[in-house]
Amino acid sequence: MPAYTLHDVYSMTFEQLGAVQDPFELMSTGAVSPMLLRYVVRNGQLHARYSDADLPALLMAINYAATFVQWPMSTVAQKAPVAILDPDVDAYLETLQPGVQQALDFIGKARGAGDTDAGIAQSLVLSSVLQNDKQN
């Protein structure tokens, strides 16, 4: 059973991510985005939810948005890995959507200015830390 890193997942296509058979192989990334995107791909929701975004941008955007929305352990954390269409997982994805869109907008502007994805990811992490500190 391979244990994927987040770097490994960044190098995948959406099809490769959706084809990961054992969802627990994605848990080693330490991020919720690979599991949620696998769910989205397997349920045919990719283009309806995120029509023009590439995989690295979506991974960064979902990780950013997830820092502001609690990960429901008793529902979404149990159901997302199964990747069967579920109203709890869909509701969680909808809750993430404003933050995902905000991050995708930022990523688009930063890439347009010549920033690297590594630099963008660091900026998003710093932004989420600062916003969480401000809220607390």
C-alpha atoms as a printed R data frame, in Angstrom:
    type eleno elety resid chain resno       x      y       z
1   ATOM     1    CA   MET     A     1   0.000  0.000   0.000
2   ATOM     2    CA   PRO     A     2   1.733  3.206  -1.117
3   ATOM     3    CA   ALA     A     3   1.544  6.204   1.160
4   ATOM     4    CA   TYR     A     4   1.165  9.321  -0.943
5   ATOM     5    CA   THR     A     5   2.698 12.649  -0.073
6   ATOM     6    CA   LEU     A     6   0.972 15.889  -0.941
7   ATOM     7    CA   HIS     A     7   3.725 16.417  -3.525
8   ATOM     8    CA   ASP     A     8   2.773 13.076  -5.124
9   ATOM     9    CA   VAL     A     9  -0.858 14.160  -5.356
10  ATOM    10    CA   TYR     A    10   0.097 17.544  -6.874
11  ATOM    11    CA   SER     A    11   1.732 15.573  -9.706
12  ATOM    12    CA   MET     A    12  -1.381 13.485 -10.433
13  ATOM    13    CA   THR     A    13  -4.178 14.111 -12.887
14  ATOM    14    CA   PHE     A    14  -7.779 14.266 -11.702
15  ATOM    15    CA   GLU     A    15  -8.287 10.822 -13.233
16  ATOM    16    CA   GLN     A    16  -5.341  9.363 -11.335
17  ATOM    17    CA   LEU     A    17  -6.602 10.838  -8.070
18  ATOM    18    CA   GLY     A    18 -10.075  9.441  -8.672
19  ATOM    19    CA   ALA     A    19  -8.573  6.038  -9.458
20  ATOM    20    CA   VAL     A    20  -6.847  5.692  -6.071
21  ATOM    21    CA   GLN     A    21  -8.527  2.548  -4.769
22  ATOM    22    CA   ASP     A    22  -7.617  2.728  -1.101
23  ATOM    23    CA   PRO     A    23  -8.519  6.146   0.294
24  ATOM    24    CA   PHE     A    24  -6.312  5.582   3.308
25  ATOM    25    CA   GLU     A    25  -3.302  5.882   1.017
26  ATOM    26    CA   LEU     A    26  -4.222  9.581   0.724
27  ATOM    27    CA   MET     A    27  -4.366 10.172   4.470
28  ATOM    28    CA   SER     A    28  -0.590 10.221   4.647
29  ATOM    29    CA   THR     A    29  -0.696 13.590   2.853
30  ATOM    30    CA   GLY     A    30  -1.897 15.213   6.073
31  ATOM    31    CA   ALA     A    31  -4.459 17.254   4.126
32  ATOM    32    CA   VAL     A    32  -8.195 16.915   3.537
33  ATOM    33    CA   SER     A    33  -8.073 18.161  -0.045
34  ATOM    34    CA   PRO     A    34  -6.955 14.902  -1.744
35  ATOM    35    CA   MET     A    35  -9.739 12.955  -0.046
36  ATOM    36    CA   LEU     A    36 -12.372 15.563  -0.894
37  ATOM    37    CA   LEU     A    37 -11.236 15.886  -4.506
38  ATOM    38    CA   ARG     A    38 -11.240 12.097  -4.896
39  ATOM    39    CA   TYR     A    39 -14.866 12.181  -3.677
40  ATOM    40    CA   VAL     A    40 -15.722 14.957  -6.153
41  ATOM    41    CA   VAL     A    41 -14.079 13.161  -9.087
42  ATOM    42    CA   ARG     A    42 -15.628  9.782  -8.302
43  ATOM    43    CA   ASN     A    43 -19.087 11.317  -8.059
44  ATOM    44    CA   GLY     A    44 -18.849 13.228 -11.327
45  ATOM    45    CA   GLN     A    45 -19.004 16.639  -9.629
46  ATOM    46    CA   LEU     A    46 -15.651 18.042 -10.745
47  ATOM    47    CA   HIS     A    47 -16.824 20.246 -13.613
48  ATOM    48    CA   ALA     A    48 -20.005 21.342 -11.857
49  ATOM    49    CA   ARG     A    49 -18.110 22.449  -8.740
50  ATOM    50    CA   TYR     A    50 -14.742 23.551 -10.100
51  ATOM    51    CA   SER     A    51 -15.027 23.983 -13.859
52  ATOM    52    CA   ASP     A    52 -11.735 25.605 -14.814
53  ATOM    53    CA   ALA     A    53  -9.370 24.900 -11.939
54  ATOM    54    CA   ASP     A    54  -6.363 22.632 -12.200
55  ATOM    55    CA   LEU     A    55  -5.533 20.022  -9.573
56  ATOM    56    CA   PRO     A    56  -2.710 21.888  -7.784
57  ATOM    57    CA   ALA     A    57  -4.849 25.038  -7.522
58  ATOM    58    CA   LEU     A    58  -7.790 23.080  -6.113
59  ATOM    59    CA   LEU     A    59  -5.606 21.278  -3.600
60  ATOM    60    CA   MET     A    60  -4.272 24.619  -2.348
61  ATOM    61    CA   ALA     A    61  -7.717 26.264  -2.374
62  ATOM    62    CA   ILE     A    62  -9.477 23.476  -0.490
63  ATOM    63    CA   ASN     A    63  -6.688 23.260   2.086
64  ATOM    64    CA   TYR     A    64  -6.983 27.033   2.584
65  ATOM    65    CA   ALA     A    65 -10.779 26.996   2.905
66  ATOM    66    CA   ALA     A    66 -10.732 23.993   5.243
67  ATOM    67    CA   THR     A    67  -8.731 25.938   7.821
68  ATOM    68    CA   PHE     A    68 -11.854 28.024   8.498
69  ATOM    69    CA   VAL     A    69 -14.487 25.269   8.534
70  ATOM    70    CA   GLN     A    70 -14.518 22.486  11.106
71  ATOM    71    CA   TRP     A    71 -13.887 18.977   9.706
72  ATOM    72    CA   PRO     A    72 -16.898 16.985  10.983
73  ATOM    73    CA   MET     A    73 -15.331 13.815  12.353
74  ATOM    74    CA   SER     A    74 -18.576 11.907  12.871
75  ATOM    75    CA   THR     A    75 -19.915 12.522   9.368
76  ATOM    76    CA   VAL     A    76 -17.694 13.918   6.627
77  ATOM    77    CA   ALA     A    77 -14.465 12.359   7.906
78  ATOM    78    CA   GLN     A    78 -16.185  8.958   7.831
79  ATOM    79    CA   LYS     A    79 -18.078  9.384   4.561
80  ATOM    80    CA   ALA     A    80 -15.696 11.259   2.240
81  ATOM    81    CA   PRO     A    81 -13.194  8.367   2.037
82  ATOM    82    CA   VAL     A    82 -15.938  5.997   0.871
83  ATOM    83    CA   ALA     A    83 -16.561  8.369  -2.074
84  ATOM    84    CA   ILE     A    84 -20.227  7.469  -2.427
85  ATOM    85    CA   LEU     A    85 -22.489 10.463  -3.044
86  ATOM    86    CA   ASP     A    86 -23.527 11.757   0.369
87  ATOM    87    CA   PRO     A    87 -25.514 14.826   1.488
88  ATOM    88    CA   ASP     A    88 -23.227 15.489   4.481
89  ATOM    89    CA   VAL     A    89 -20.105 15.580   2.316
90  ATOM    90    CA   ASP     A    90 -21.870 17.696  -0.303
91  ATOM    91    CA   ALA     A    91 -23.013 20.144   2.389
92  ATOM    92    CA   TYR     A    92 -19.446 20.400   3.699
93  ATOM    93    CA   LEU     A    93 -18.154 21.091   0.187
94  ATOM    94    CA   GLU     A    94 -20.782 23.830  -0.199
95  ATOM    95    CA   THR     A    95 -19.660 25.356   3.109
96  ATOM    96    CA   LEU     A    96 -16.087 25.400   1.807
97  ATOM    97    CA   GLN     A    97 -17.045 26.965  -1.531
98  ATOM    98    CA   PRO     A    98 -16.672 30.687  -0.637
99  ATOM    99    CA   GLY     A    99 -13.180 30.118   0.758
100 ATOM   100    CA   VAL     A   100 -12.245 27.890  -2.177
101 ATOM   101    CA   GLN     A   101 -13.346 30.570  -4.633
102 ATOM   102    CA   GLN     A   102 -11.473 33.266  -2.717
103 ATOM   103    CA   ALA     A   103  -8.302 31.154  -2.826
104 ATOM   104    CA   LEU     A   104  -8.742 30.298  -6.521
105 ATOM   105    CA   ASP     A   105  -9.079 34.005  -7.319
106 ATOM   106    CA   PHE     A   106  -5.884 34.710  -5.363
107 ATOM   107    CA   ILE     A   107  -4.054 31.825  -7.047
108 ATOM   108    CA   GLY     A   108  -5.050 33.079 -10.495
109 ATOM   109    CA   LYS     A   109  -3.777 36.582  -9.768
110 ATOM   110    CA   ALA     A   110  -0.573 35.314  -8.174
111 ATOM   111    CA   ARG     A   111   0.169 32.989 -11.082
112 ATOM   112    CA   GLY     A   112  -0.534 35.866 -13.459
113 ATOM   113    CA   ALA     A   113   2.067 37.906 -11.588
114 ATOM   114    CA   GLY     A   114   4.611 35.113 -12.024
115 ATOM   115    CA   ASP     A   115   4.478 33.586  -8.539
116 ATOM   116    CA   THR     A   116   5.286 29.890  -8.164
117 ATOM   117    CA   ASP     A   117   2.811 27.413  -6.694
118 ATOM   118    CA   ALA     A   118   5.194 26.851  -3.773
119 ATOM   119    CA   GLY     A   119   5.193 30.566  -3.001
120 ATOM   120    CA   ILE     A   120   1.422 30.759  -3.424
121 ATOM   121    CA   ALA     A   121   0.910 27.828  -1.055
122 ATOM   122    CA   GLN     A   122   3.081 29.541   1.560
123 ATOM   123    CA   SER     A   123   1.109 32.765   1.149
124 ATOM   124    CA   LEU     A   124  -2.182 30.915   1.623
125 ATOM   125    CA   VAL     A   125  -0.905 29.187   4.761
126 ATOM   126    CA   LEU     A   126   0.301 32.471   6.202
127 ATOM   127    CA   SER     A   127  -2.982 34.165   5.320
128 ATOM   128    CA   SER     A   128  -5.015 31.447   7.032
129 ATOM   129    CA   VAL     A   129  -2.854 31.604  10.159
130 ATOM   130    CA   LEU     A   130  -3.197 35.368  10.353
131 ATOM   131    CA   GLN     A   131  -6.961 35.257   9.783
132 ATOM   132    CA   ASN     A   132  -7.417 32.520  12.399
133 ATOM   133    CA   ASP     A   133  -5.347 34.540  14.881
134 ATOM   134    CA   LYS     A   134  -7.493 37.586  14.191
135 ATOM   135    CA   GLN     A   135 -10.679 35.579  14.846
136 ATOM   136    CA   ASN     A   136  -9.362 34.169  18.118
